[in-house]
Amino acid sequence: MAEKFETRRACGRGRASGSSSRAAGLPETISQASADVTNELVSNAHASHRETADDYSALLARLNEGFRVIACKDRLQWIIQRRDRWKAGAPRWTGFRYHPTREALIAACRALSGPCDPAAMASLALLPEAIRGIAG
């Protein structure tokens, strides 16, 4: 029986129970990571559908206090967003960079000023080569 991999939104790190090969919280294969990302995007019905919202349903990773990565609502590209203002007591996010491929996304994240959470970067490395690999 397959175990369910859960993503912790706050820092982009995963956790799993039982399997020693998942002790570090990472899926065993890239295909498992793709399935996990797809399941995560579909299962967040309670979160916001607005890309600017702090609780946006397709949040993939928080790189640091000022930047995060989301999947766009149409699942055409990954978006690096920066926190730029507060509205109604919650941060609002604005698109900063747009990338259809994992390689370009990771390169852009590394070029950001300031440190990025290593666990968030590791979770981005597990994404499919292109976002079109995720069913929307």
Backbone torsions as a table, in degrees:
resi	resn	phi	psi	omega
1	MET	NA	130.7	-178.5
2	ALA	-74.2	144.0	177.7
3	GLU	-91.8	149.0	178.1
4	LYS	-87.2	130.7	177.2
5	PHE	-96.2	127.0	-178.9
6	GLU	-110.4	137.8	178.6
7	THR	-96.8	132.3	174.4
8	ARG	-90.8	112.3	-174.3
9	ARG	-61.8	-39.3	-170.4
10	ALA	-59.0	-34.7	-176.4
11	CYS	-131.9	4.4	176.1
12	GLY	78.8	4.0	-179.9
13	ARG	-91.0	150.7	179.3
14	GLY	-104.1	167.1	173.4
15	ARG	-142.7	149.8	177.3
16	ALA	-143.5	158.1	179.5
17	SER	-114.0	148.7	171.8
18	GLY	92.2	-69.3	-170.1
19	SER	-69.7	128.0	179.5
20	SER	-70.6	-27.7	178.1
21	SER	-69.5	-15.9	177.1
22	ARG	-105.0	17.4	-177.9
23	ALA	-58.2	-31.1	179.3
24	ALA	-81.3	-2.4	178.0
25	GLY	84.3	16.1	-179.4
26	LEU	-110.1	146.8	177.6
27	PRO	-66.4	158.5	-177.2
28	GLU	-72.6	-30.8	-177.8
29	THR	-137.2	164.0	176.9
30	ILE	-64.8	-38.9	179.6
31	SER	-63.8	-35.4	175.9
32	GLN	-65.4	-40.1	178.6
33	ALA	-62.5	-42.0	178.5
34	SER	-62.8	-42.9	178.3
35	ALA	-64.3	-39.9	179.9
36	ASP	-64.0	-42.9	179.2
37	VAL	-63.8	-43.2	178.7
38	THR	-61.4	-47.0	179.2
39	ASN	-61.5	-39.7	-179.7
40	GLU	-64.0	-42.0	-179.0
41	LEU	-66.4	-37.1	-178.0
42	VAL	-78.0	-31.2	-171.3
43	SER	-86.4	2.0	-176.9
44	ASN	-98.6	51.3	-177.3
45	ALA	-64.4	-26.3	-178.4
46	HIS	-78.8	-15.8	-178.1
47	ALA	-84.7	168.6	-176.6
48	SER	-70.6	150.6	175.1
49	HIS	-95.5	-2.3	-179.6
50	ARG	-89.1	125.0	-178.4
51	GLU	-61.2	-26.9	-178.3
52	THR	-81.3	-12.2	-175.7
53	ALA	-75.7	146.7	179.0
54	ASP	-65.7	-28.3	-179.7
55	ASP	-104.7	35.5	179.7
56	TYR	-57.2	136.6	-172.4
57	SER	-68.1	-24.0	-177.2
58	ALA	-105.1	34.0	175.0
59	LEU	-70.4	128.8	179.9
60	LEU	-103.4	-39.2	-178.0
61	ALA	-161.4	144.0	169.7
62	ARG	-101.2	114.7	-176.2
63	LEU	-76.0	-39.3	176.7
64	ASN	-166.8	-167.9	-176.9
65	GLU	-63.5	-26.6	-174.1
66	GLY	-106.2	-10.9	-176.0
67	PHE	-134.7	148.4	175.1
68	ARG	-147.6	167.4	178.0
69	VAL	-121.3	132.4	177.0
70	ILE	-128.8	164.9	167.4
71	ALA	-95.9	134.8	179.9
72	CYS	-64.2	158.1	-173.6
73	LYS	-60.8	-26.7	178.6
74	ASP	-93.7	1.9	179.6
75	ARG	57.3	39.4	178.4
76	LEU	-99.6	-22.5	-177.0
77	GLN	-158.6	159.2	170.7
78	TRP	-93.7	145.0	-176.5
79	ILE	-124.2	127.1	168.8
80	ILE	-87.4	124.6	179.9
81	GLN	-115.1	151.7	173.0
82	ARG	-117.6	146.1	177.5
83	ARG	-79.2	123.8	-174.5
84	ASP	-123.6	-18.2	178.8
85	ARG	-161.3	173.2	177.7
86	TRP	-116.0	142.0	176.9
87	LYS	-140.5	126.2	179.8
88	ALA	55.1	39.2	176.0
89	GLY	78.4	6.7	179.7
90	ALA	-128.7	148.1	179.0
91	PRO	-68.2	147.8	174.3
92	ARG	-113.3	145.2	-174.8
93	TRP	-116.4	142.5	-179.1
94	THR	-124.3	140.0	177.8
95	GLY	-59.9	136.2	-176.4
96	PHE	-119.4	-47.3	177.6
97	ARG	-140.4	149.4	-176.1
98	TYR	-128.2	128.3	-174.8
99	HIS	-140.8	129.0	176.8
100	PRO	-88.9	-13.2	-178.6
101	THR	-118.4	150.0	178.9
102	ARG	-62.3	-42.8	-178.2
103	GLU	-58.7	-46.5	179.3
104	ALA	-66.3	-39.0	179.1
105	LEU	-61.6	-48.1	-178.4
106	ILE	-65.8	-41.0	178.0
107	ALA	-61.3	-42.4	179.7
108	ALA	-66.8	-38.1	178.5
109	CYS	-64.7	-40.0	178.7
110	ARG	-66.3	-28.0	-178.5
111	ALA	-81.2	-8.8	179.9
112	LEU	-63.4	148.7	175.5
113	SER	-77.1	140.1	-178.6
114	GLY	92.9	160.1	-177.7
115	PRO	-74.6	148.1	174.5
116	CYS	-110.5	145.0	178.2
117	ASP	-60.3	121.6	-179.6
118	PRO	-59.2	-36.0	179.0
119	ALA	-66.9	-36.2	177.2
120	ALA	-66.5	-41.7	178.1
121	MET	-64.1	-38.9	178.1
122	ALA	-64.0	-38.9	178.9
123	SER	-67.0	-33.8	177.2
124	LEU	-67.8	-33.1	178.9
125	ALA	-65.2	-20.2	-179.8
126	LEU	-88.4	-4.4	179.0
127	LEU	-68.4	158.1	174.7
128	PRO	-62.8	162.6	-178.7
129	GLU	-58.4	-34.4	178.2
130	ALA	-136.5	147.6	-176.4
131	ILE	-64.5	-24.6	178.5
132	ARG	-63.8	-8.1	175.3
133	GLY	-78.0	-6.0	179.8
134	ILE	-103.5	126.2	177.9
135	ALA	-70.6	136.9	-176.8
136	GLY	-107.8	NA	NA
